[in-house]
Amino acid sequence: MVPQRSSNYKVMRWLALLFGMLSGTIIFFNYFLPSPTLDGIAQPILQWVVLLTGASLLFAAIHLLMQHARRLMQNPASGLLVLGFAVTFVAGLLAEGFSNGLGLWIYRWTIAPGMAALFALLPIFLAYALYRRLHVRDVGMFLFAATLLIVLIGQTPALVERFPVLAALRHNVLIGPAAVAFRGVLIGLALGIVLSVLARLHR
């Protein structure tokens, strides 16, 4: 009985890998070589990916709620998380969503301030990381520090208003080397996934 279950598992695993490779190849070629035929195949695949991703997030949220619901007696913070999730979820299901009413109030007075606080702390963490990095005396350290300072200063409205050249420098950094590096990372990640899948199929 056990070998049969193991054989079925291997077959399903191979089918999943082949389907994933085929879907990824179609979407990849449709991105670089768009055509009506490929687009007609790629769009349903992308729709299914969106649906599966949404279902996975929903199941993950349900699992998180179940885990915290069991800890309500031991940890009151779990109750706050469950309550906050329930209120936000209901507000998102309302007809007005987060554009008006309860959803807008939640976004304006809880989500937006929380995101602003996180982004306000980001320069502090970056400054600390920069301080730690300055202990390494090399060209890479200098380029990293200069680029980071240009981008951070270029995001300050008061300084940009007085010195418009900072906005231009920030724009050139983000559109030029930063965008190229980001694309390189994405291409490397995609190639790494493809090679890892091929290596697993070879086994």
N, C-alpha and C positions, 0 to 999 in steps of 0.2 A: 504493500500500500504506500509506503514512504517513497520508494523509487518512482512510482507513478506520479506522485505529487511533485517530486523534484524535477521530473522530466517536463511536466506541464509548466512549472515555474520557468525553466530555461527557455521553453518555446515562447512563452509570453514575454520574457525579457528580450529575446531576439526580435520578436515582432515589434516591441516598443522601440527598441534601438533603430530598427530599419525604418519604422514610420517616422521617428524623430529626424533621422538623417534625410529621408526623402522630403519631409516638410521643410526642413531648414535649407536644403538645396534649392527647392522651388522658390522660397522667399528670397534667398540670396541672389539667385539669377534674376528674379523679377525686380529686385532693387537696382541692380547694375545694368540689366538689359530688359527694360520694361517692354511688355507686349500684351495685347489684349488676351491672348491665350493663357499666358502665365498669370496675368492679373486675375482672370476668371477662376483660376485654381488657387492662387495665393490668398485672395480675399476671404473665402470661406475658412481657410486654415487659420488666418489671423482672427476671425470672429470666434472660432472654436477656442483658440488660445486665450482670448479675452474672457470667454465664458468659463473656461476651466480655471483661469486665474481668479476670477471672482468667486467661484465655488470654493476654491482652496482657501481664499481669505475668509469666506463665511464660516467654513468648518474650523479654521484656526481660531476665529473669534469665539465660536461656540465652545471650543475646547478650553480657551482661556477663561471664559466665563464660568464654565463648570469647575475648573481648578480653583478659581477664586471664591466661588460660591461655597466650596467645602471648607474654606478658611475663614468664613465670616466671623465665627465665634472667637478664633484665636487672633485674628488680625483685622482691626476695624478699617485699615486702609483698603483691604480687599472689597469691603462694602462700598467704599467711595468709588472704586474703579468700576464695580458692577453698576452702580447707580449712574455714574457719568456715562458709561457706555450705553445703557438703556435709554437715557434721556436723549443723547446725541443720535442714536439709531432711530428713535421715534421721530425726532425733529427732521431727520433726513428723509423719512418716508412721507411727511406731510406734503400737500400739494405745492406749497410755496418753497419747499426745500430750505436751502440756506440763503435764499435771496430776500426773504422777508419773515416777519413773525419770530417764532421761537428759534428757528435755525439761525437767522441773522443775529439775534441777541447772543446766542451761544458762540457764534464765530467772532463777533465783535468784542465780547467781554471775557472770553476764556481762551479760544484757540489763537486769535490774533495776538493778544498780549503774551501768551506762552511762546509763540514763535518769535516774537520780537525779543523776548528775554533770552532765548537761546542764541539768536543771531547777535545780540549785544555781548554775550559771553564769548562768542567765537573769536573776536579780535584778541581777547585776553589770552585764550589758549594758544592762538597763533603767535602772539608775542612771546609767551613762555617757551613755545617750541623753537622760536627764532633765537631766543637767548641760549637755549641748550645747543642749538646748531652752531652758534657763533664760536663755540669752543673748538670747532674743527676749522683749521686755517687752510683753506684751499679755494680754488677758483669756483668750484661748484657751490660752496657755501656763499660766496659773494653774489653769484648770480641768483641763487635762491632768495637771499635776503633782499636784493635790489628789486627783483620782480614782485615779491610779496609786498614790499613797502609801496611800490608804484600802484599795485592793484588796490591795496587798502586805502591809501591816501586818495586815489581816484574815486573811491566810493563815498567820500565825505562831501556832502553838498556844499557846506560853507567854503571849503578850500577850492572846490571845483568852480564855484561861482566867482571867486577872486582870481583863480589861475586856471583858465580853460584848457591850457596845455596838458594838465593832469588828466582830464577826461580823455583827451586824444591819446595820451600814452597808455592809459588803461585799456582803451578800445583796441589799440594796436596790439597790446600784449594778449588780450583775450581772443581777438580774431585771428592773430598770427600764430605764434608758437604754442599758446595754450590750446587752441583748437586743433592744431596739428598733433600735439601730444595726446590729446583726448581721443582723436580718431585713431591714432596709432595704438592706444591702449585697447580700444574697442575691436580693432581688426586683430590684434594679437590675442585678445580674449576669445573672439570667434574662432580663429584658427586653432587655438589651444583646445577648445571644446570639440571641434571636428577631429583633431588628431587623437584626443583622448577616447572619443567614441570609436574611431577606427582601430585604435590599439586594443580596446575591449572586444571589438568584433573579431580581431585577429586571434585573440586567445581562445 
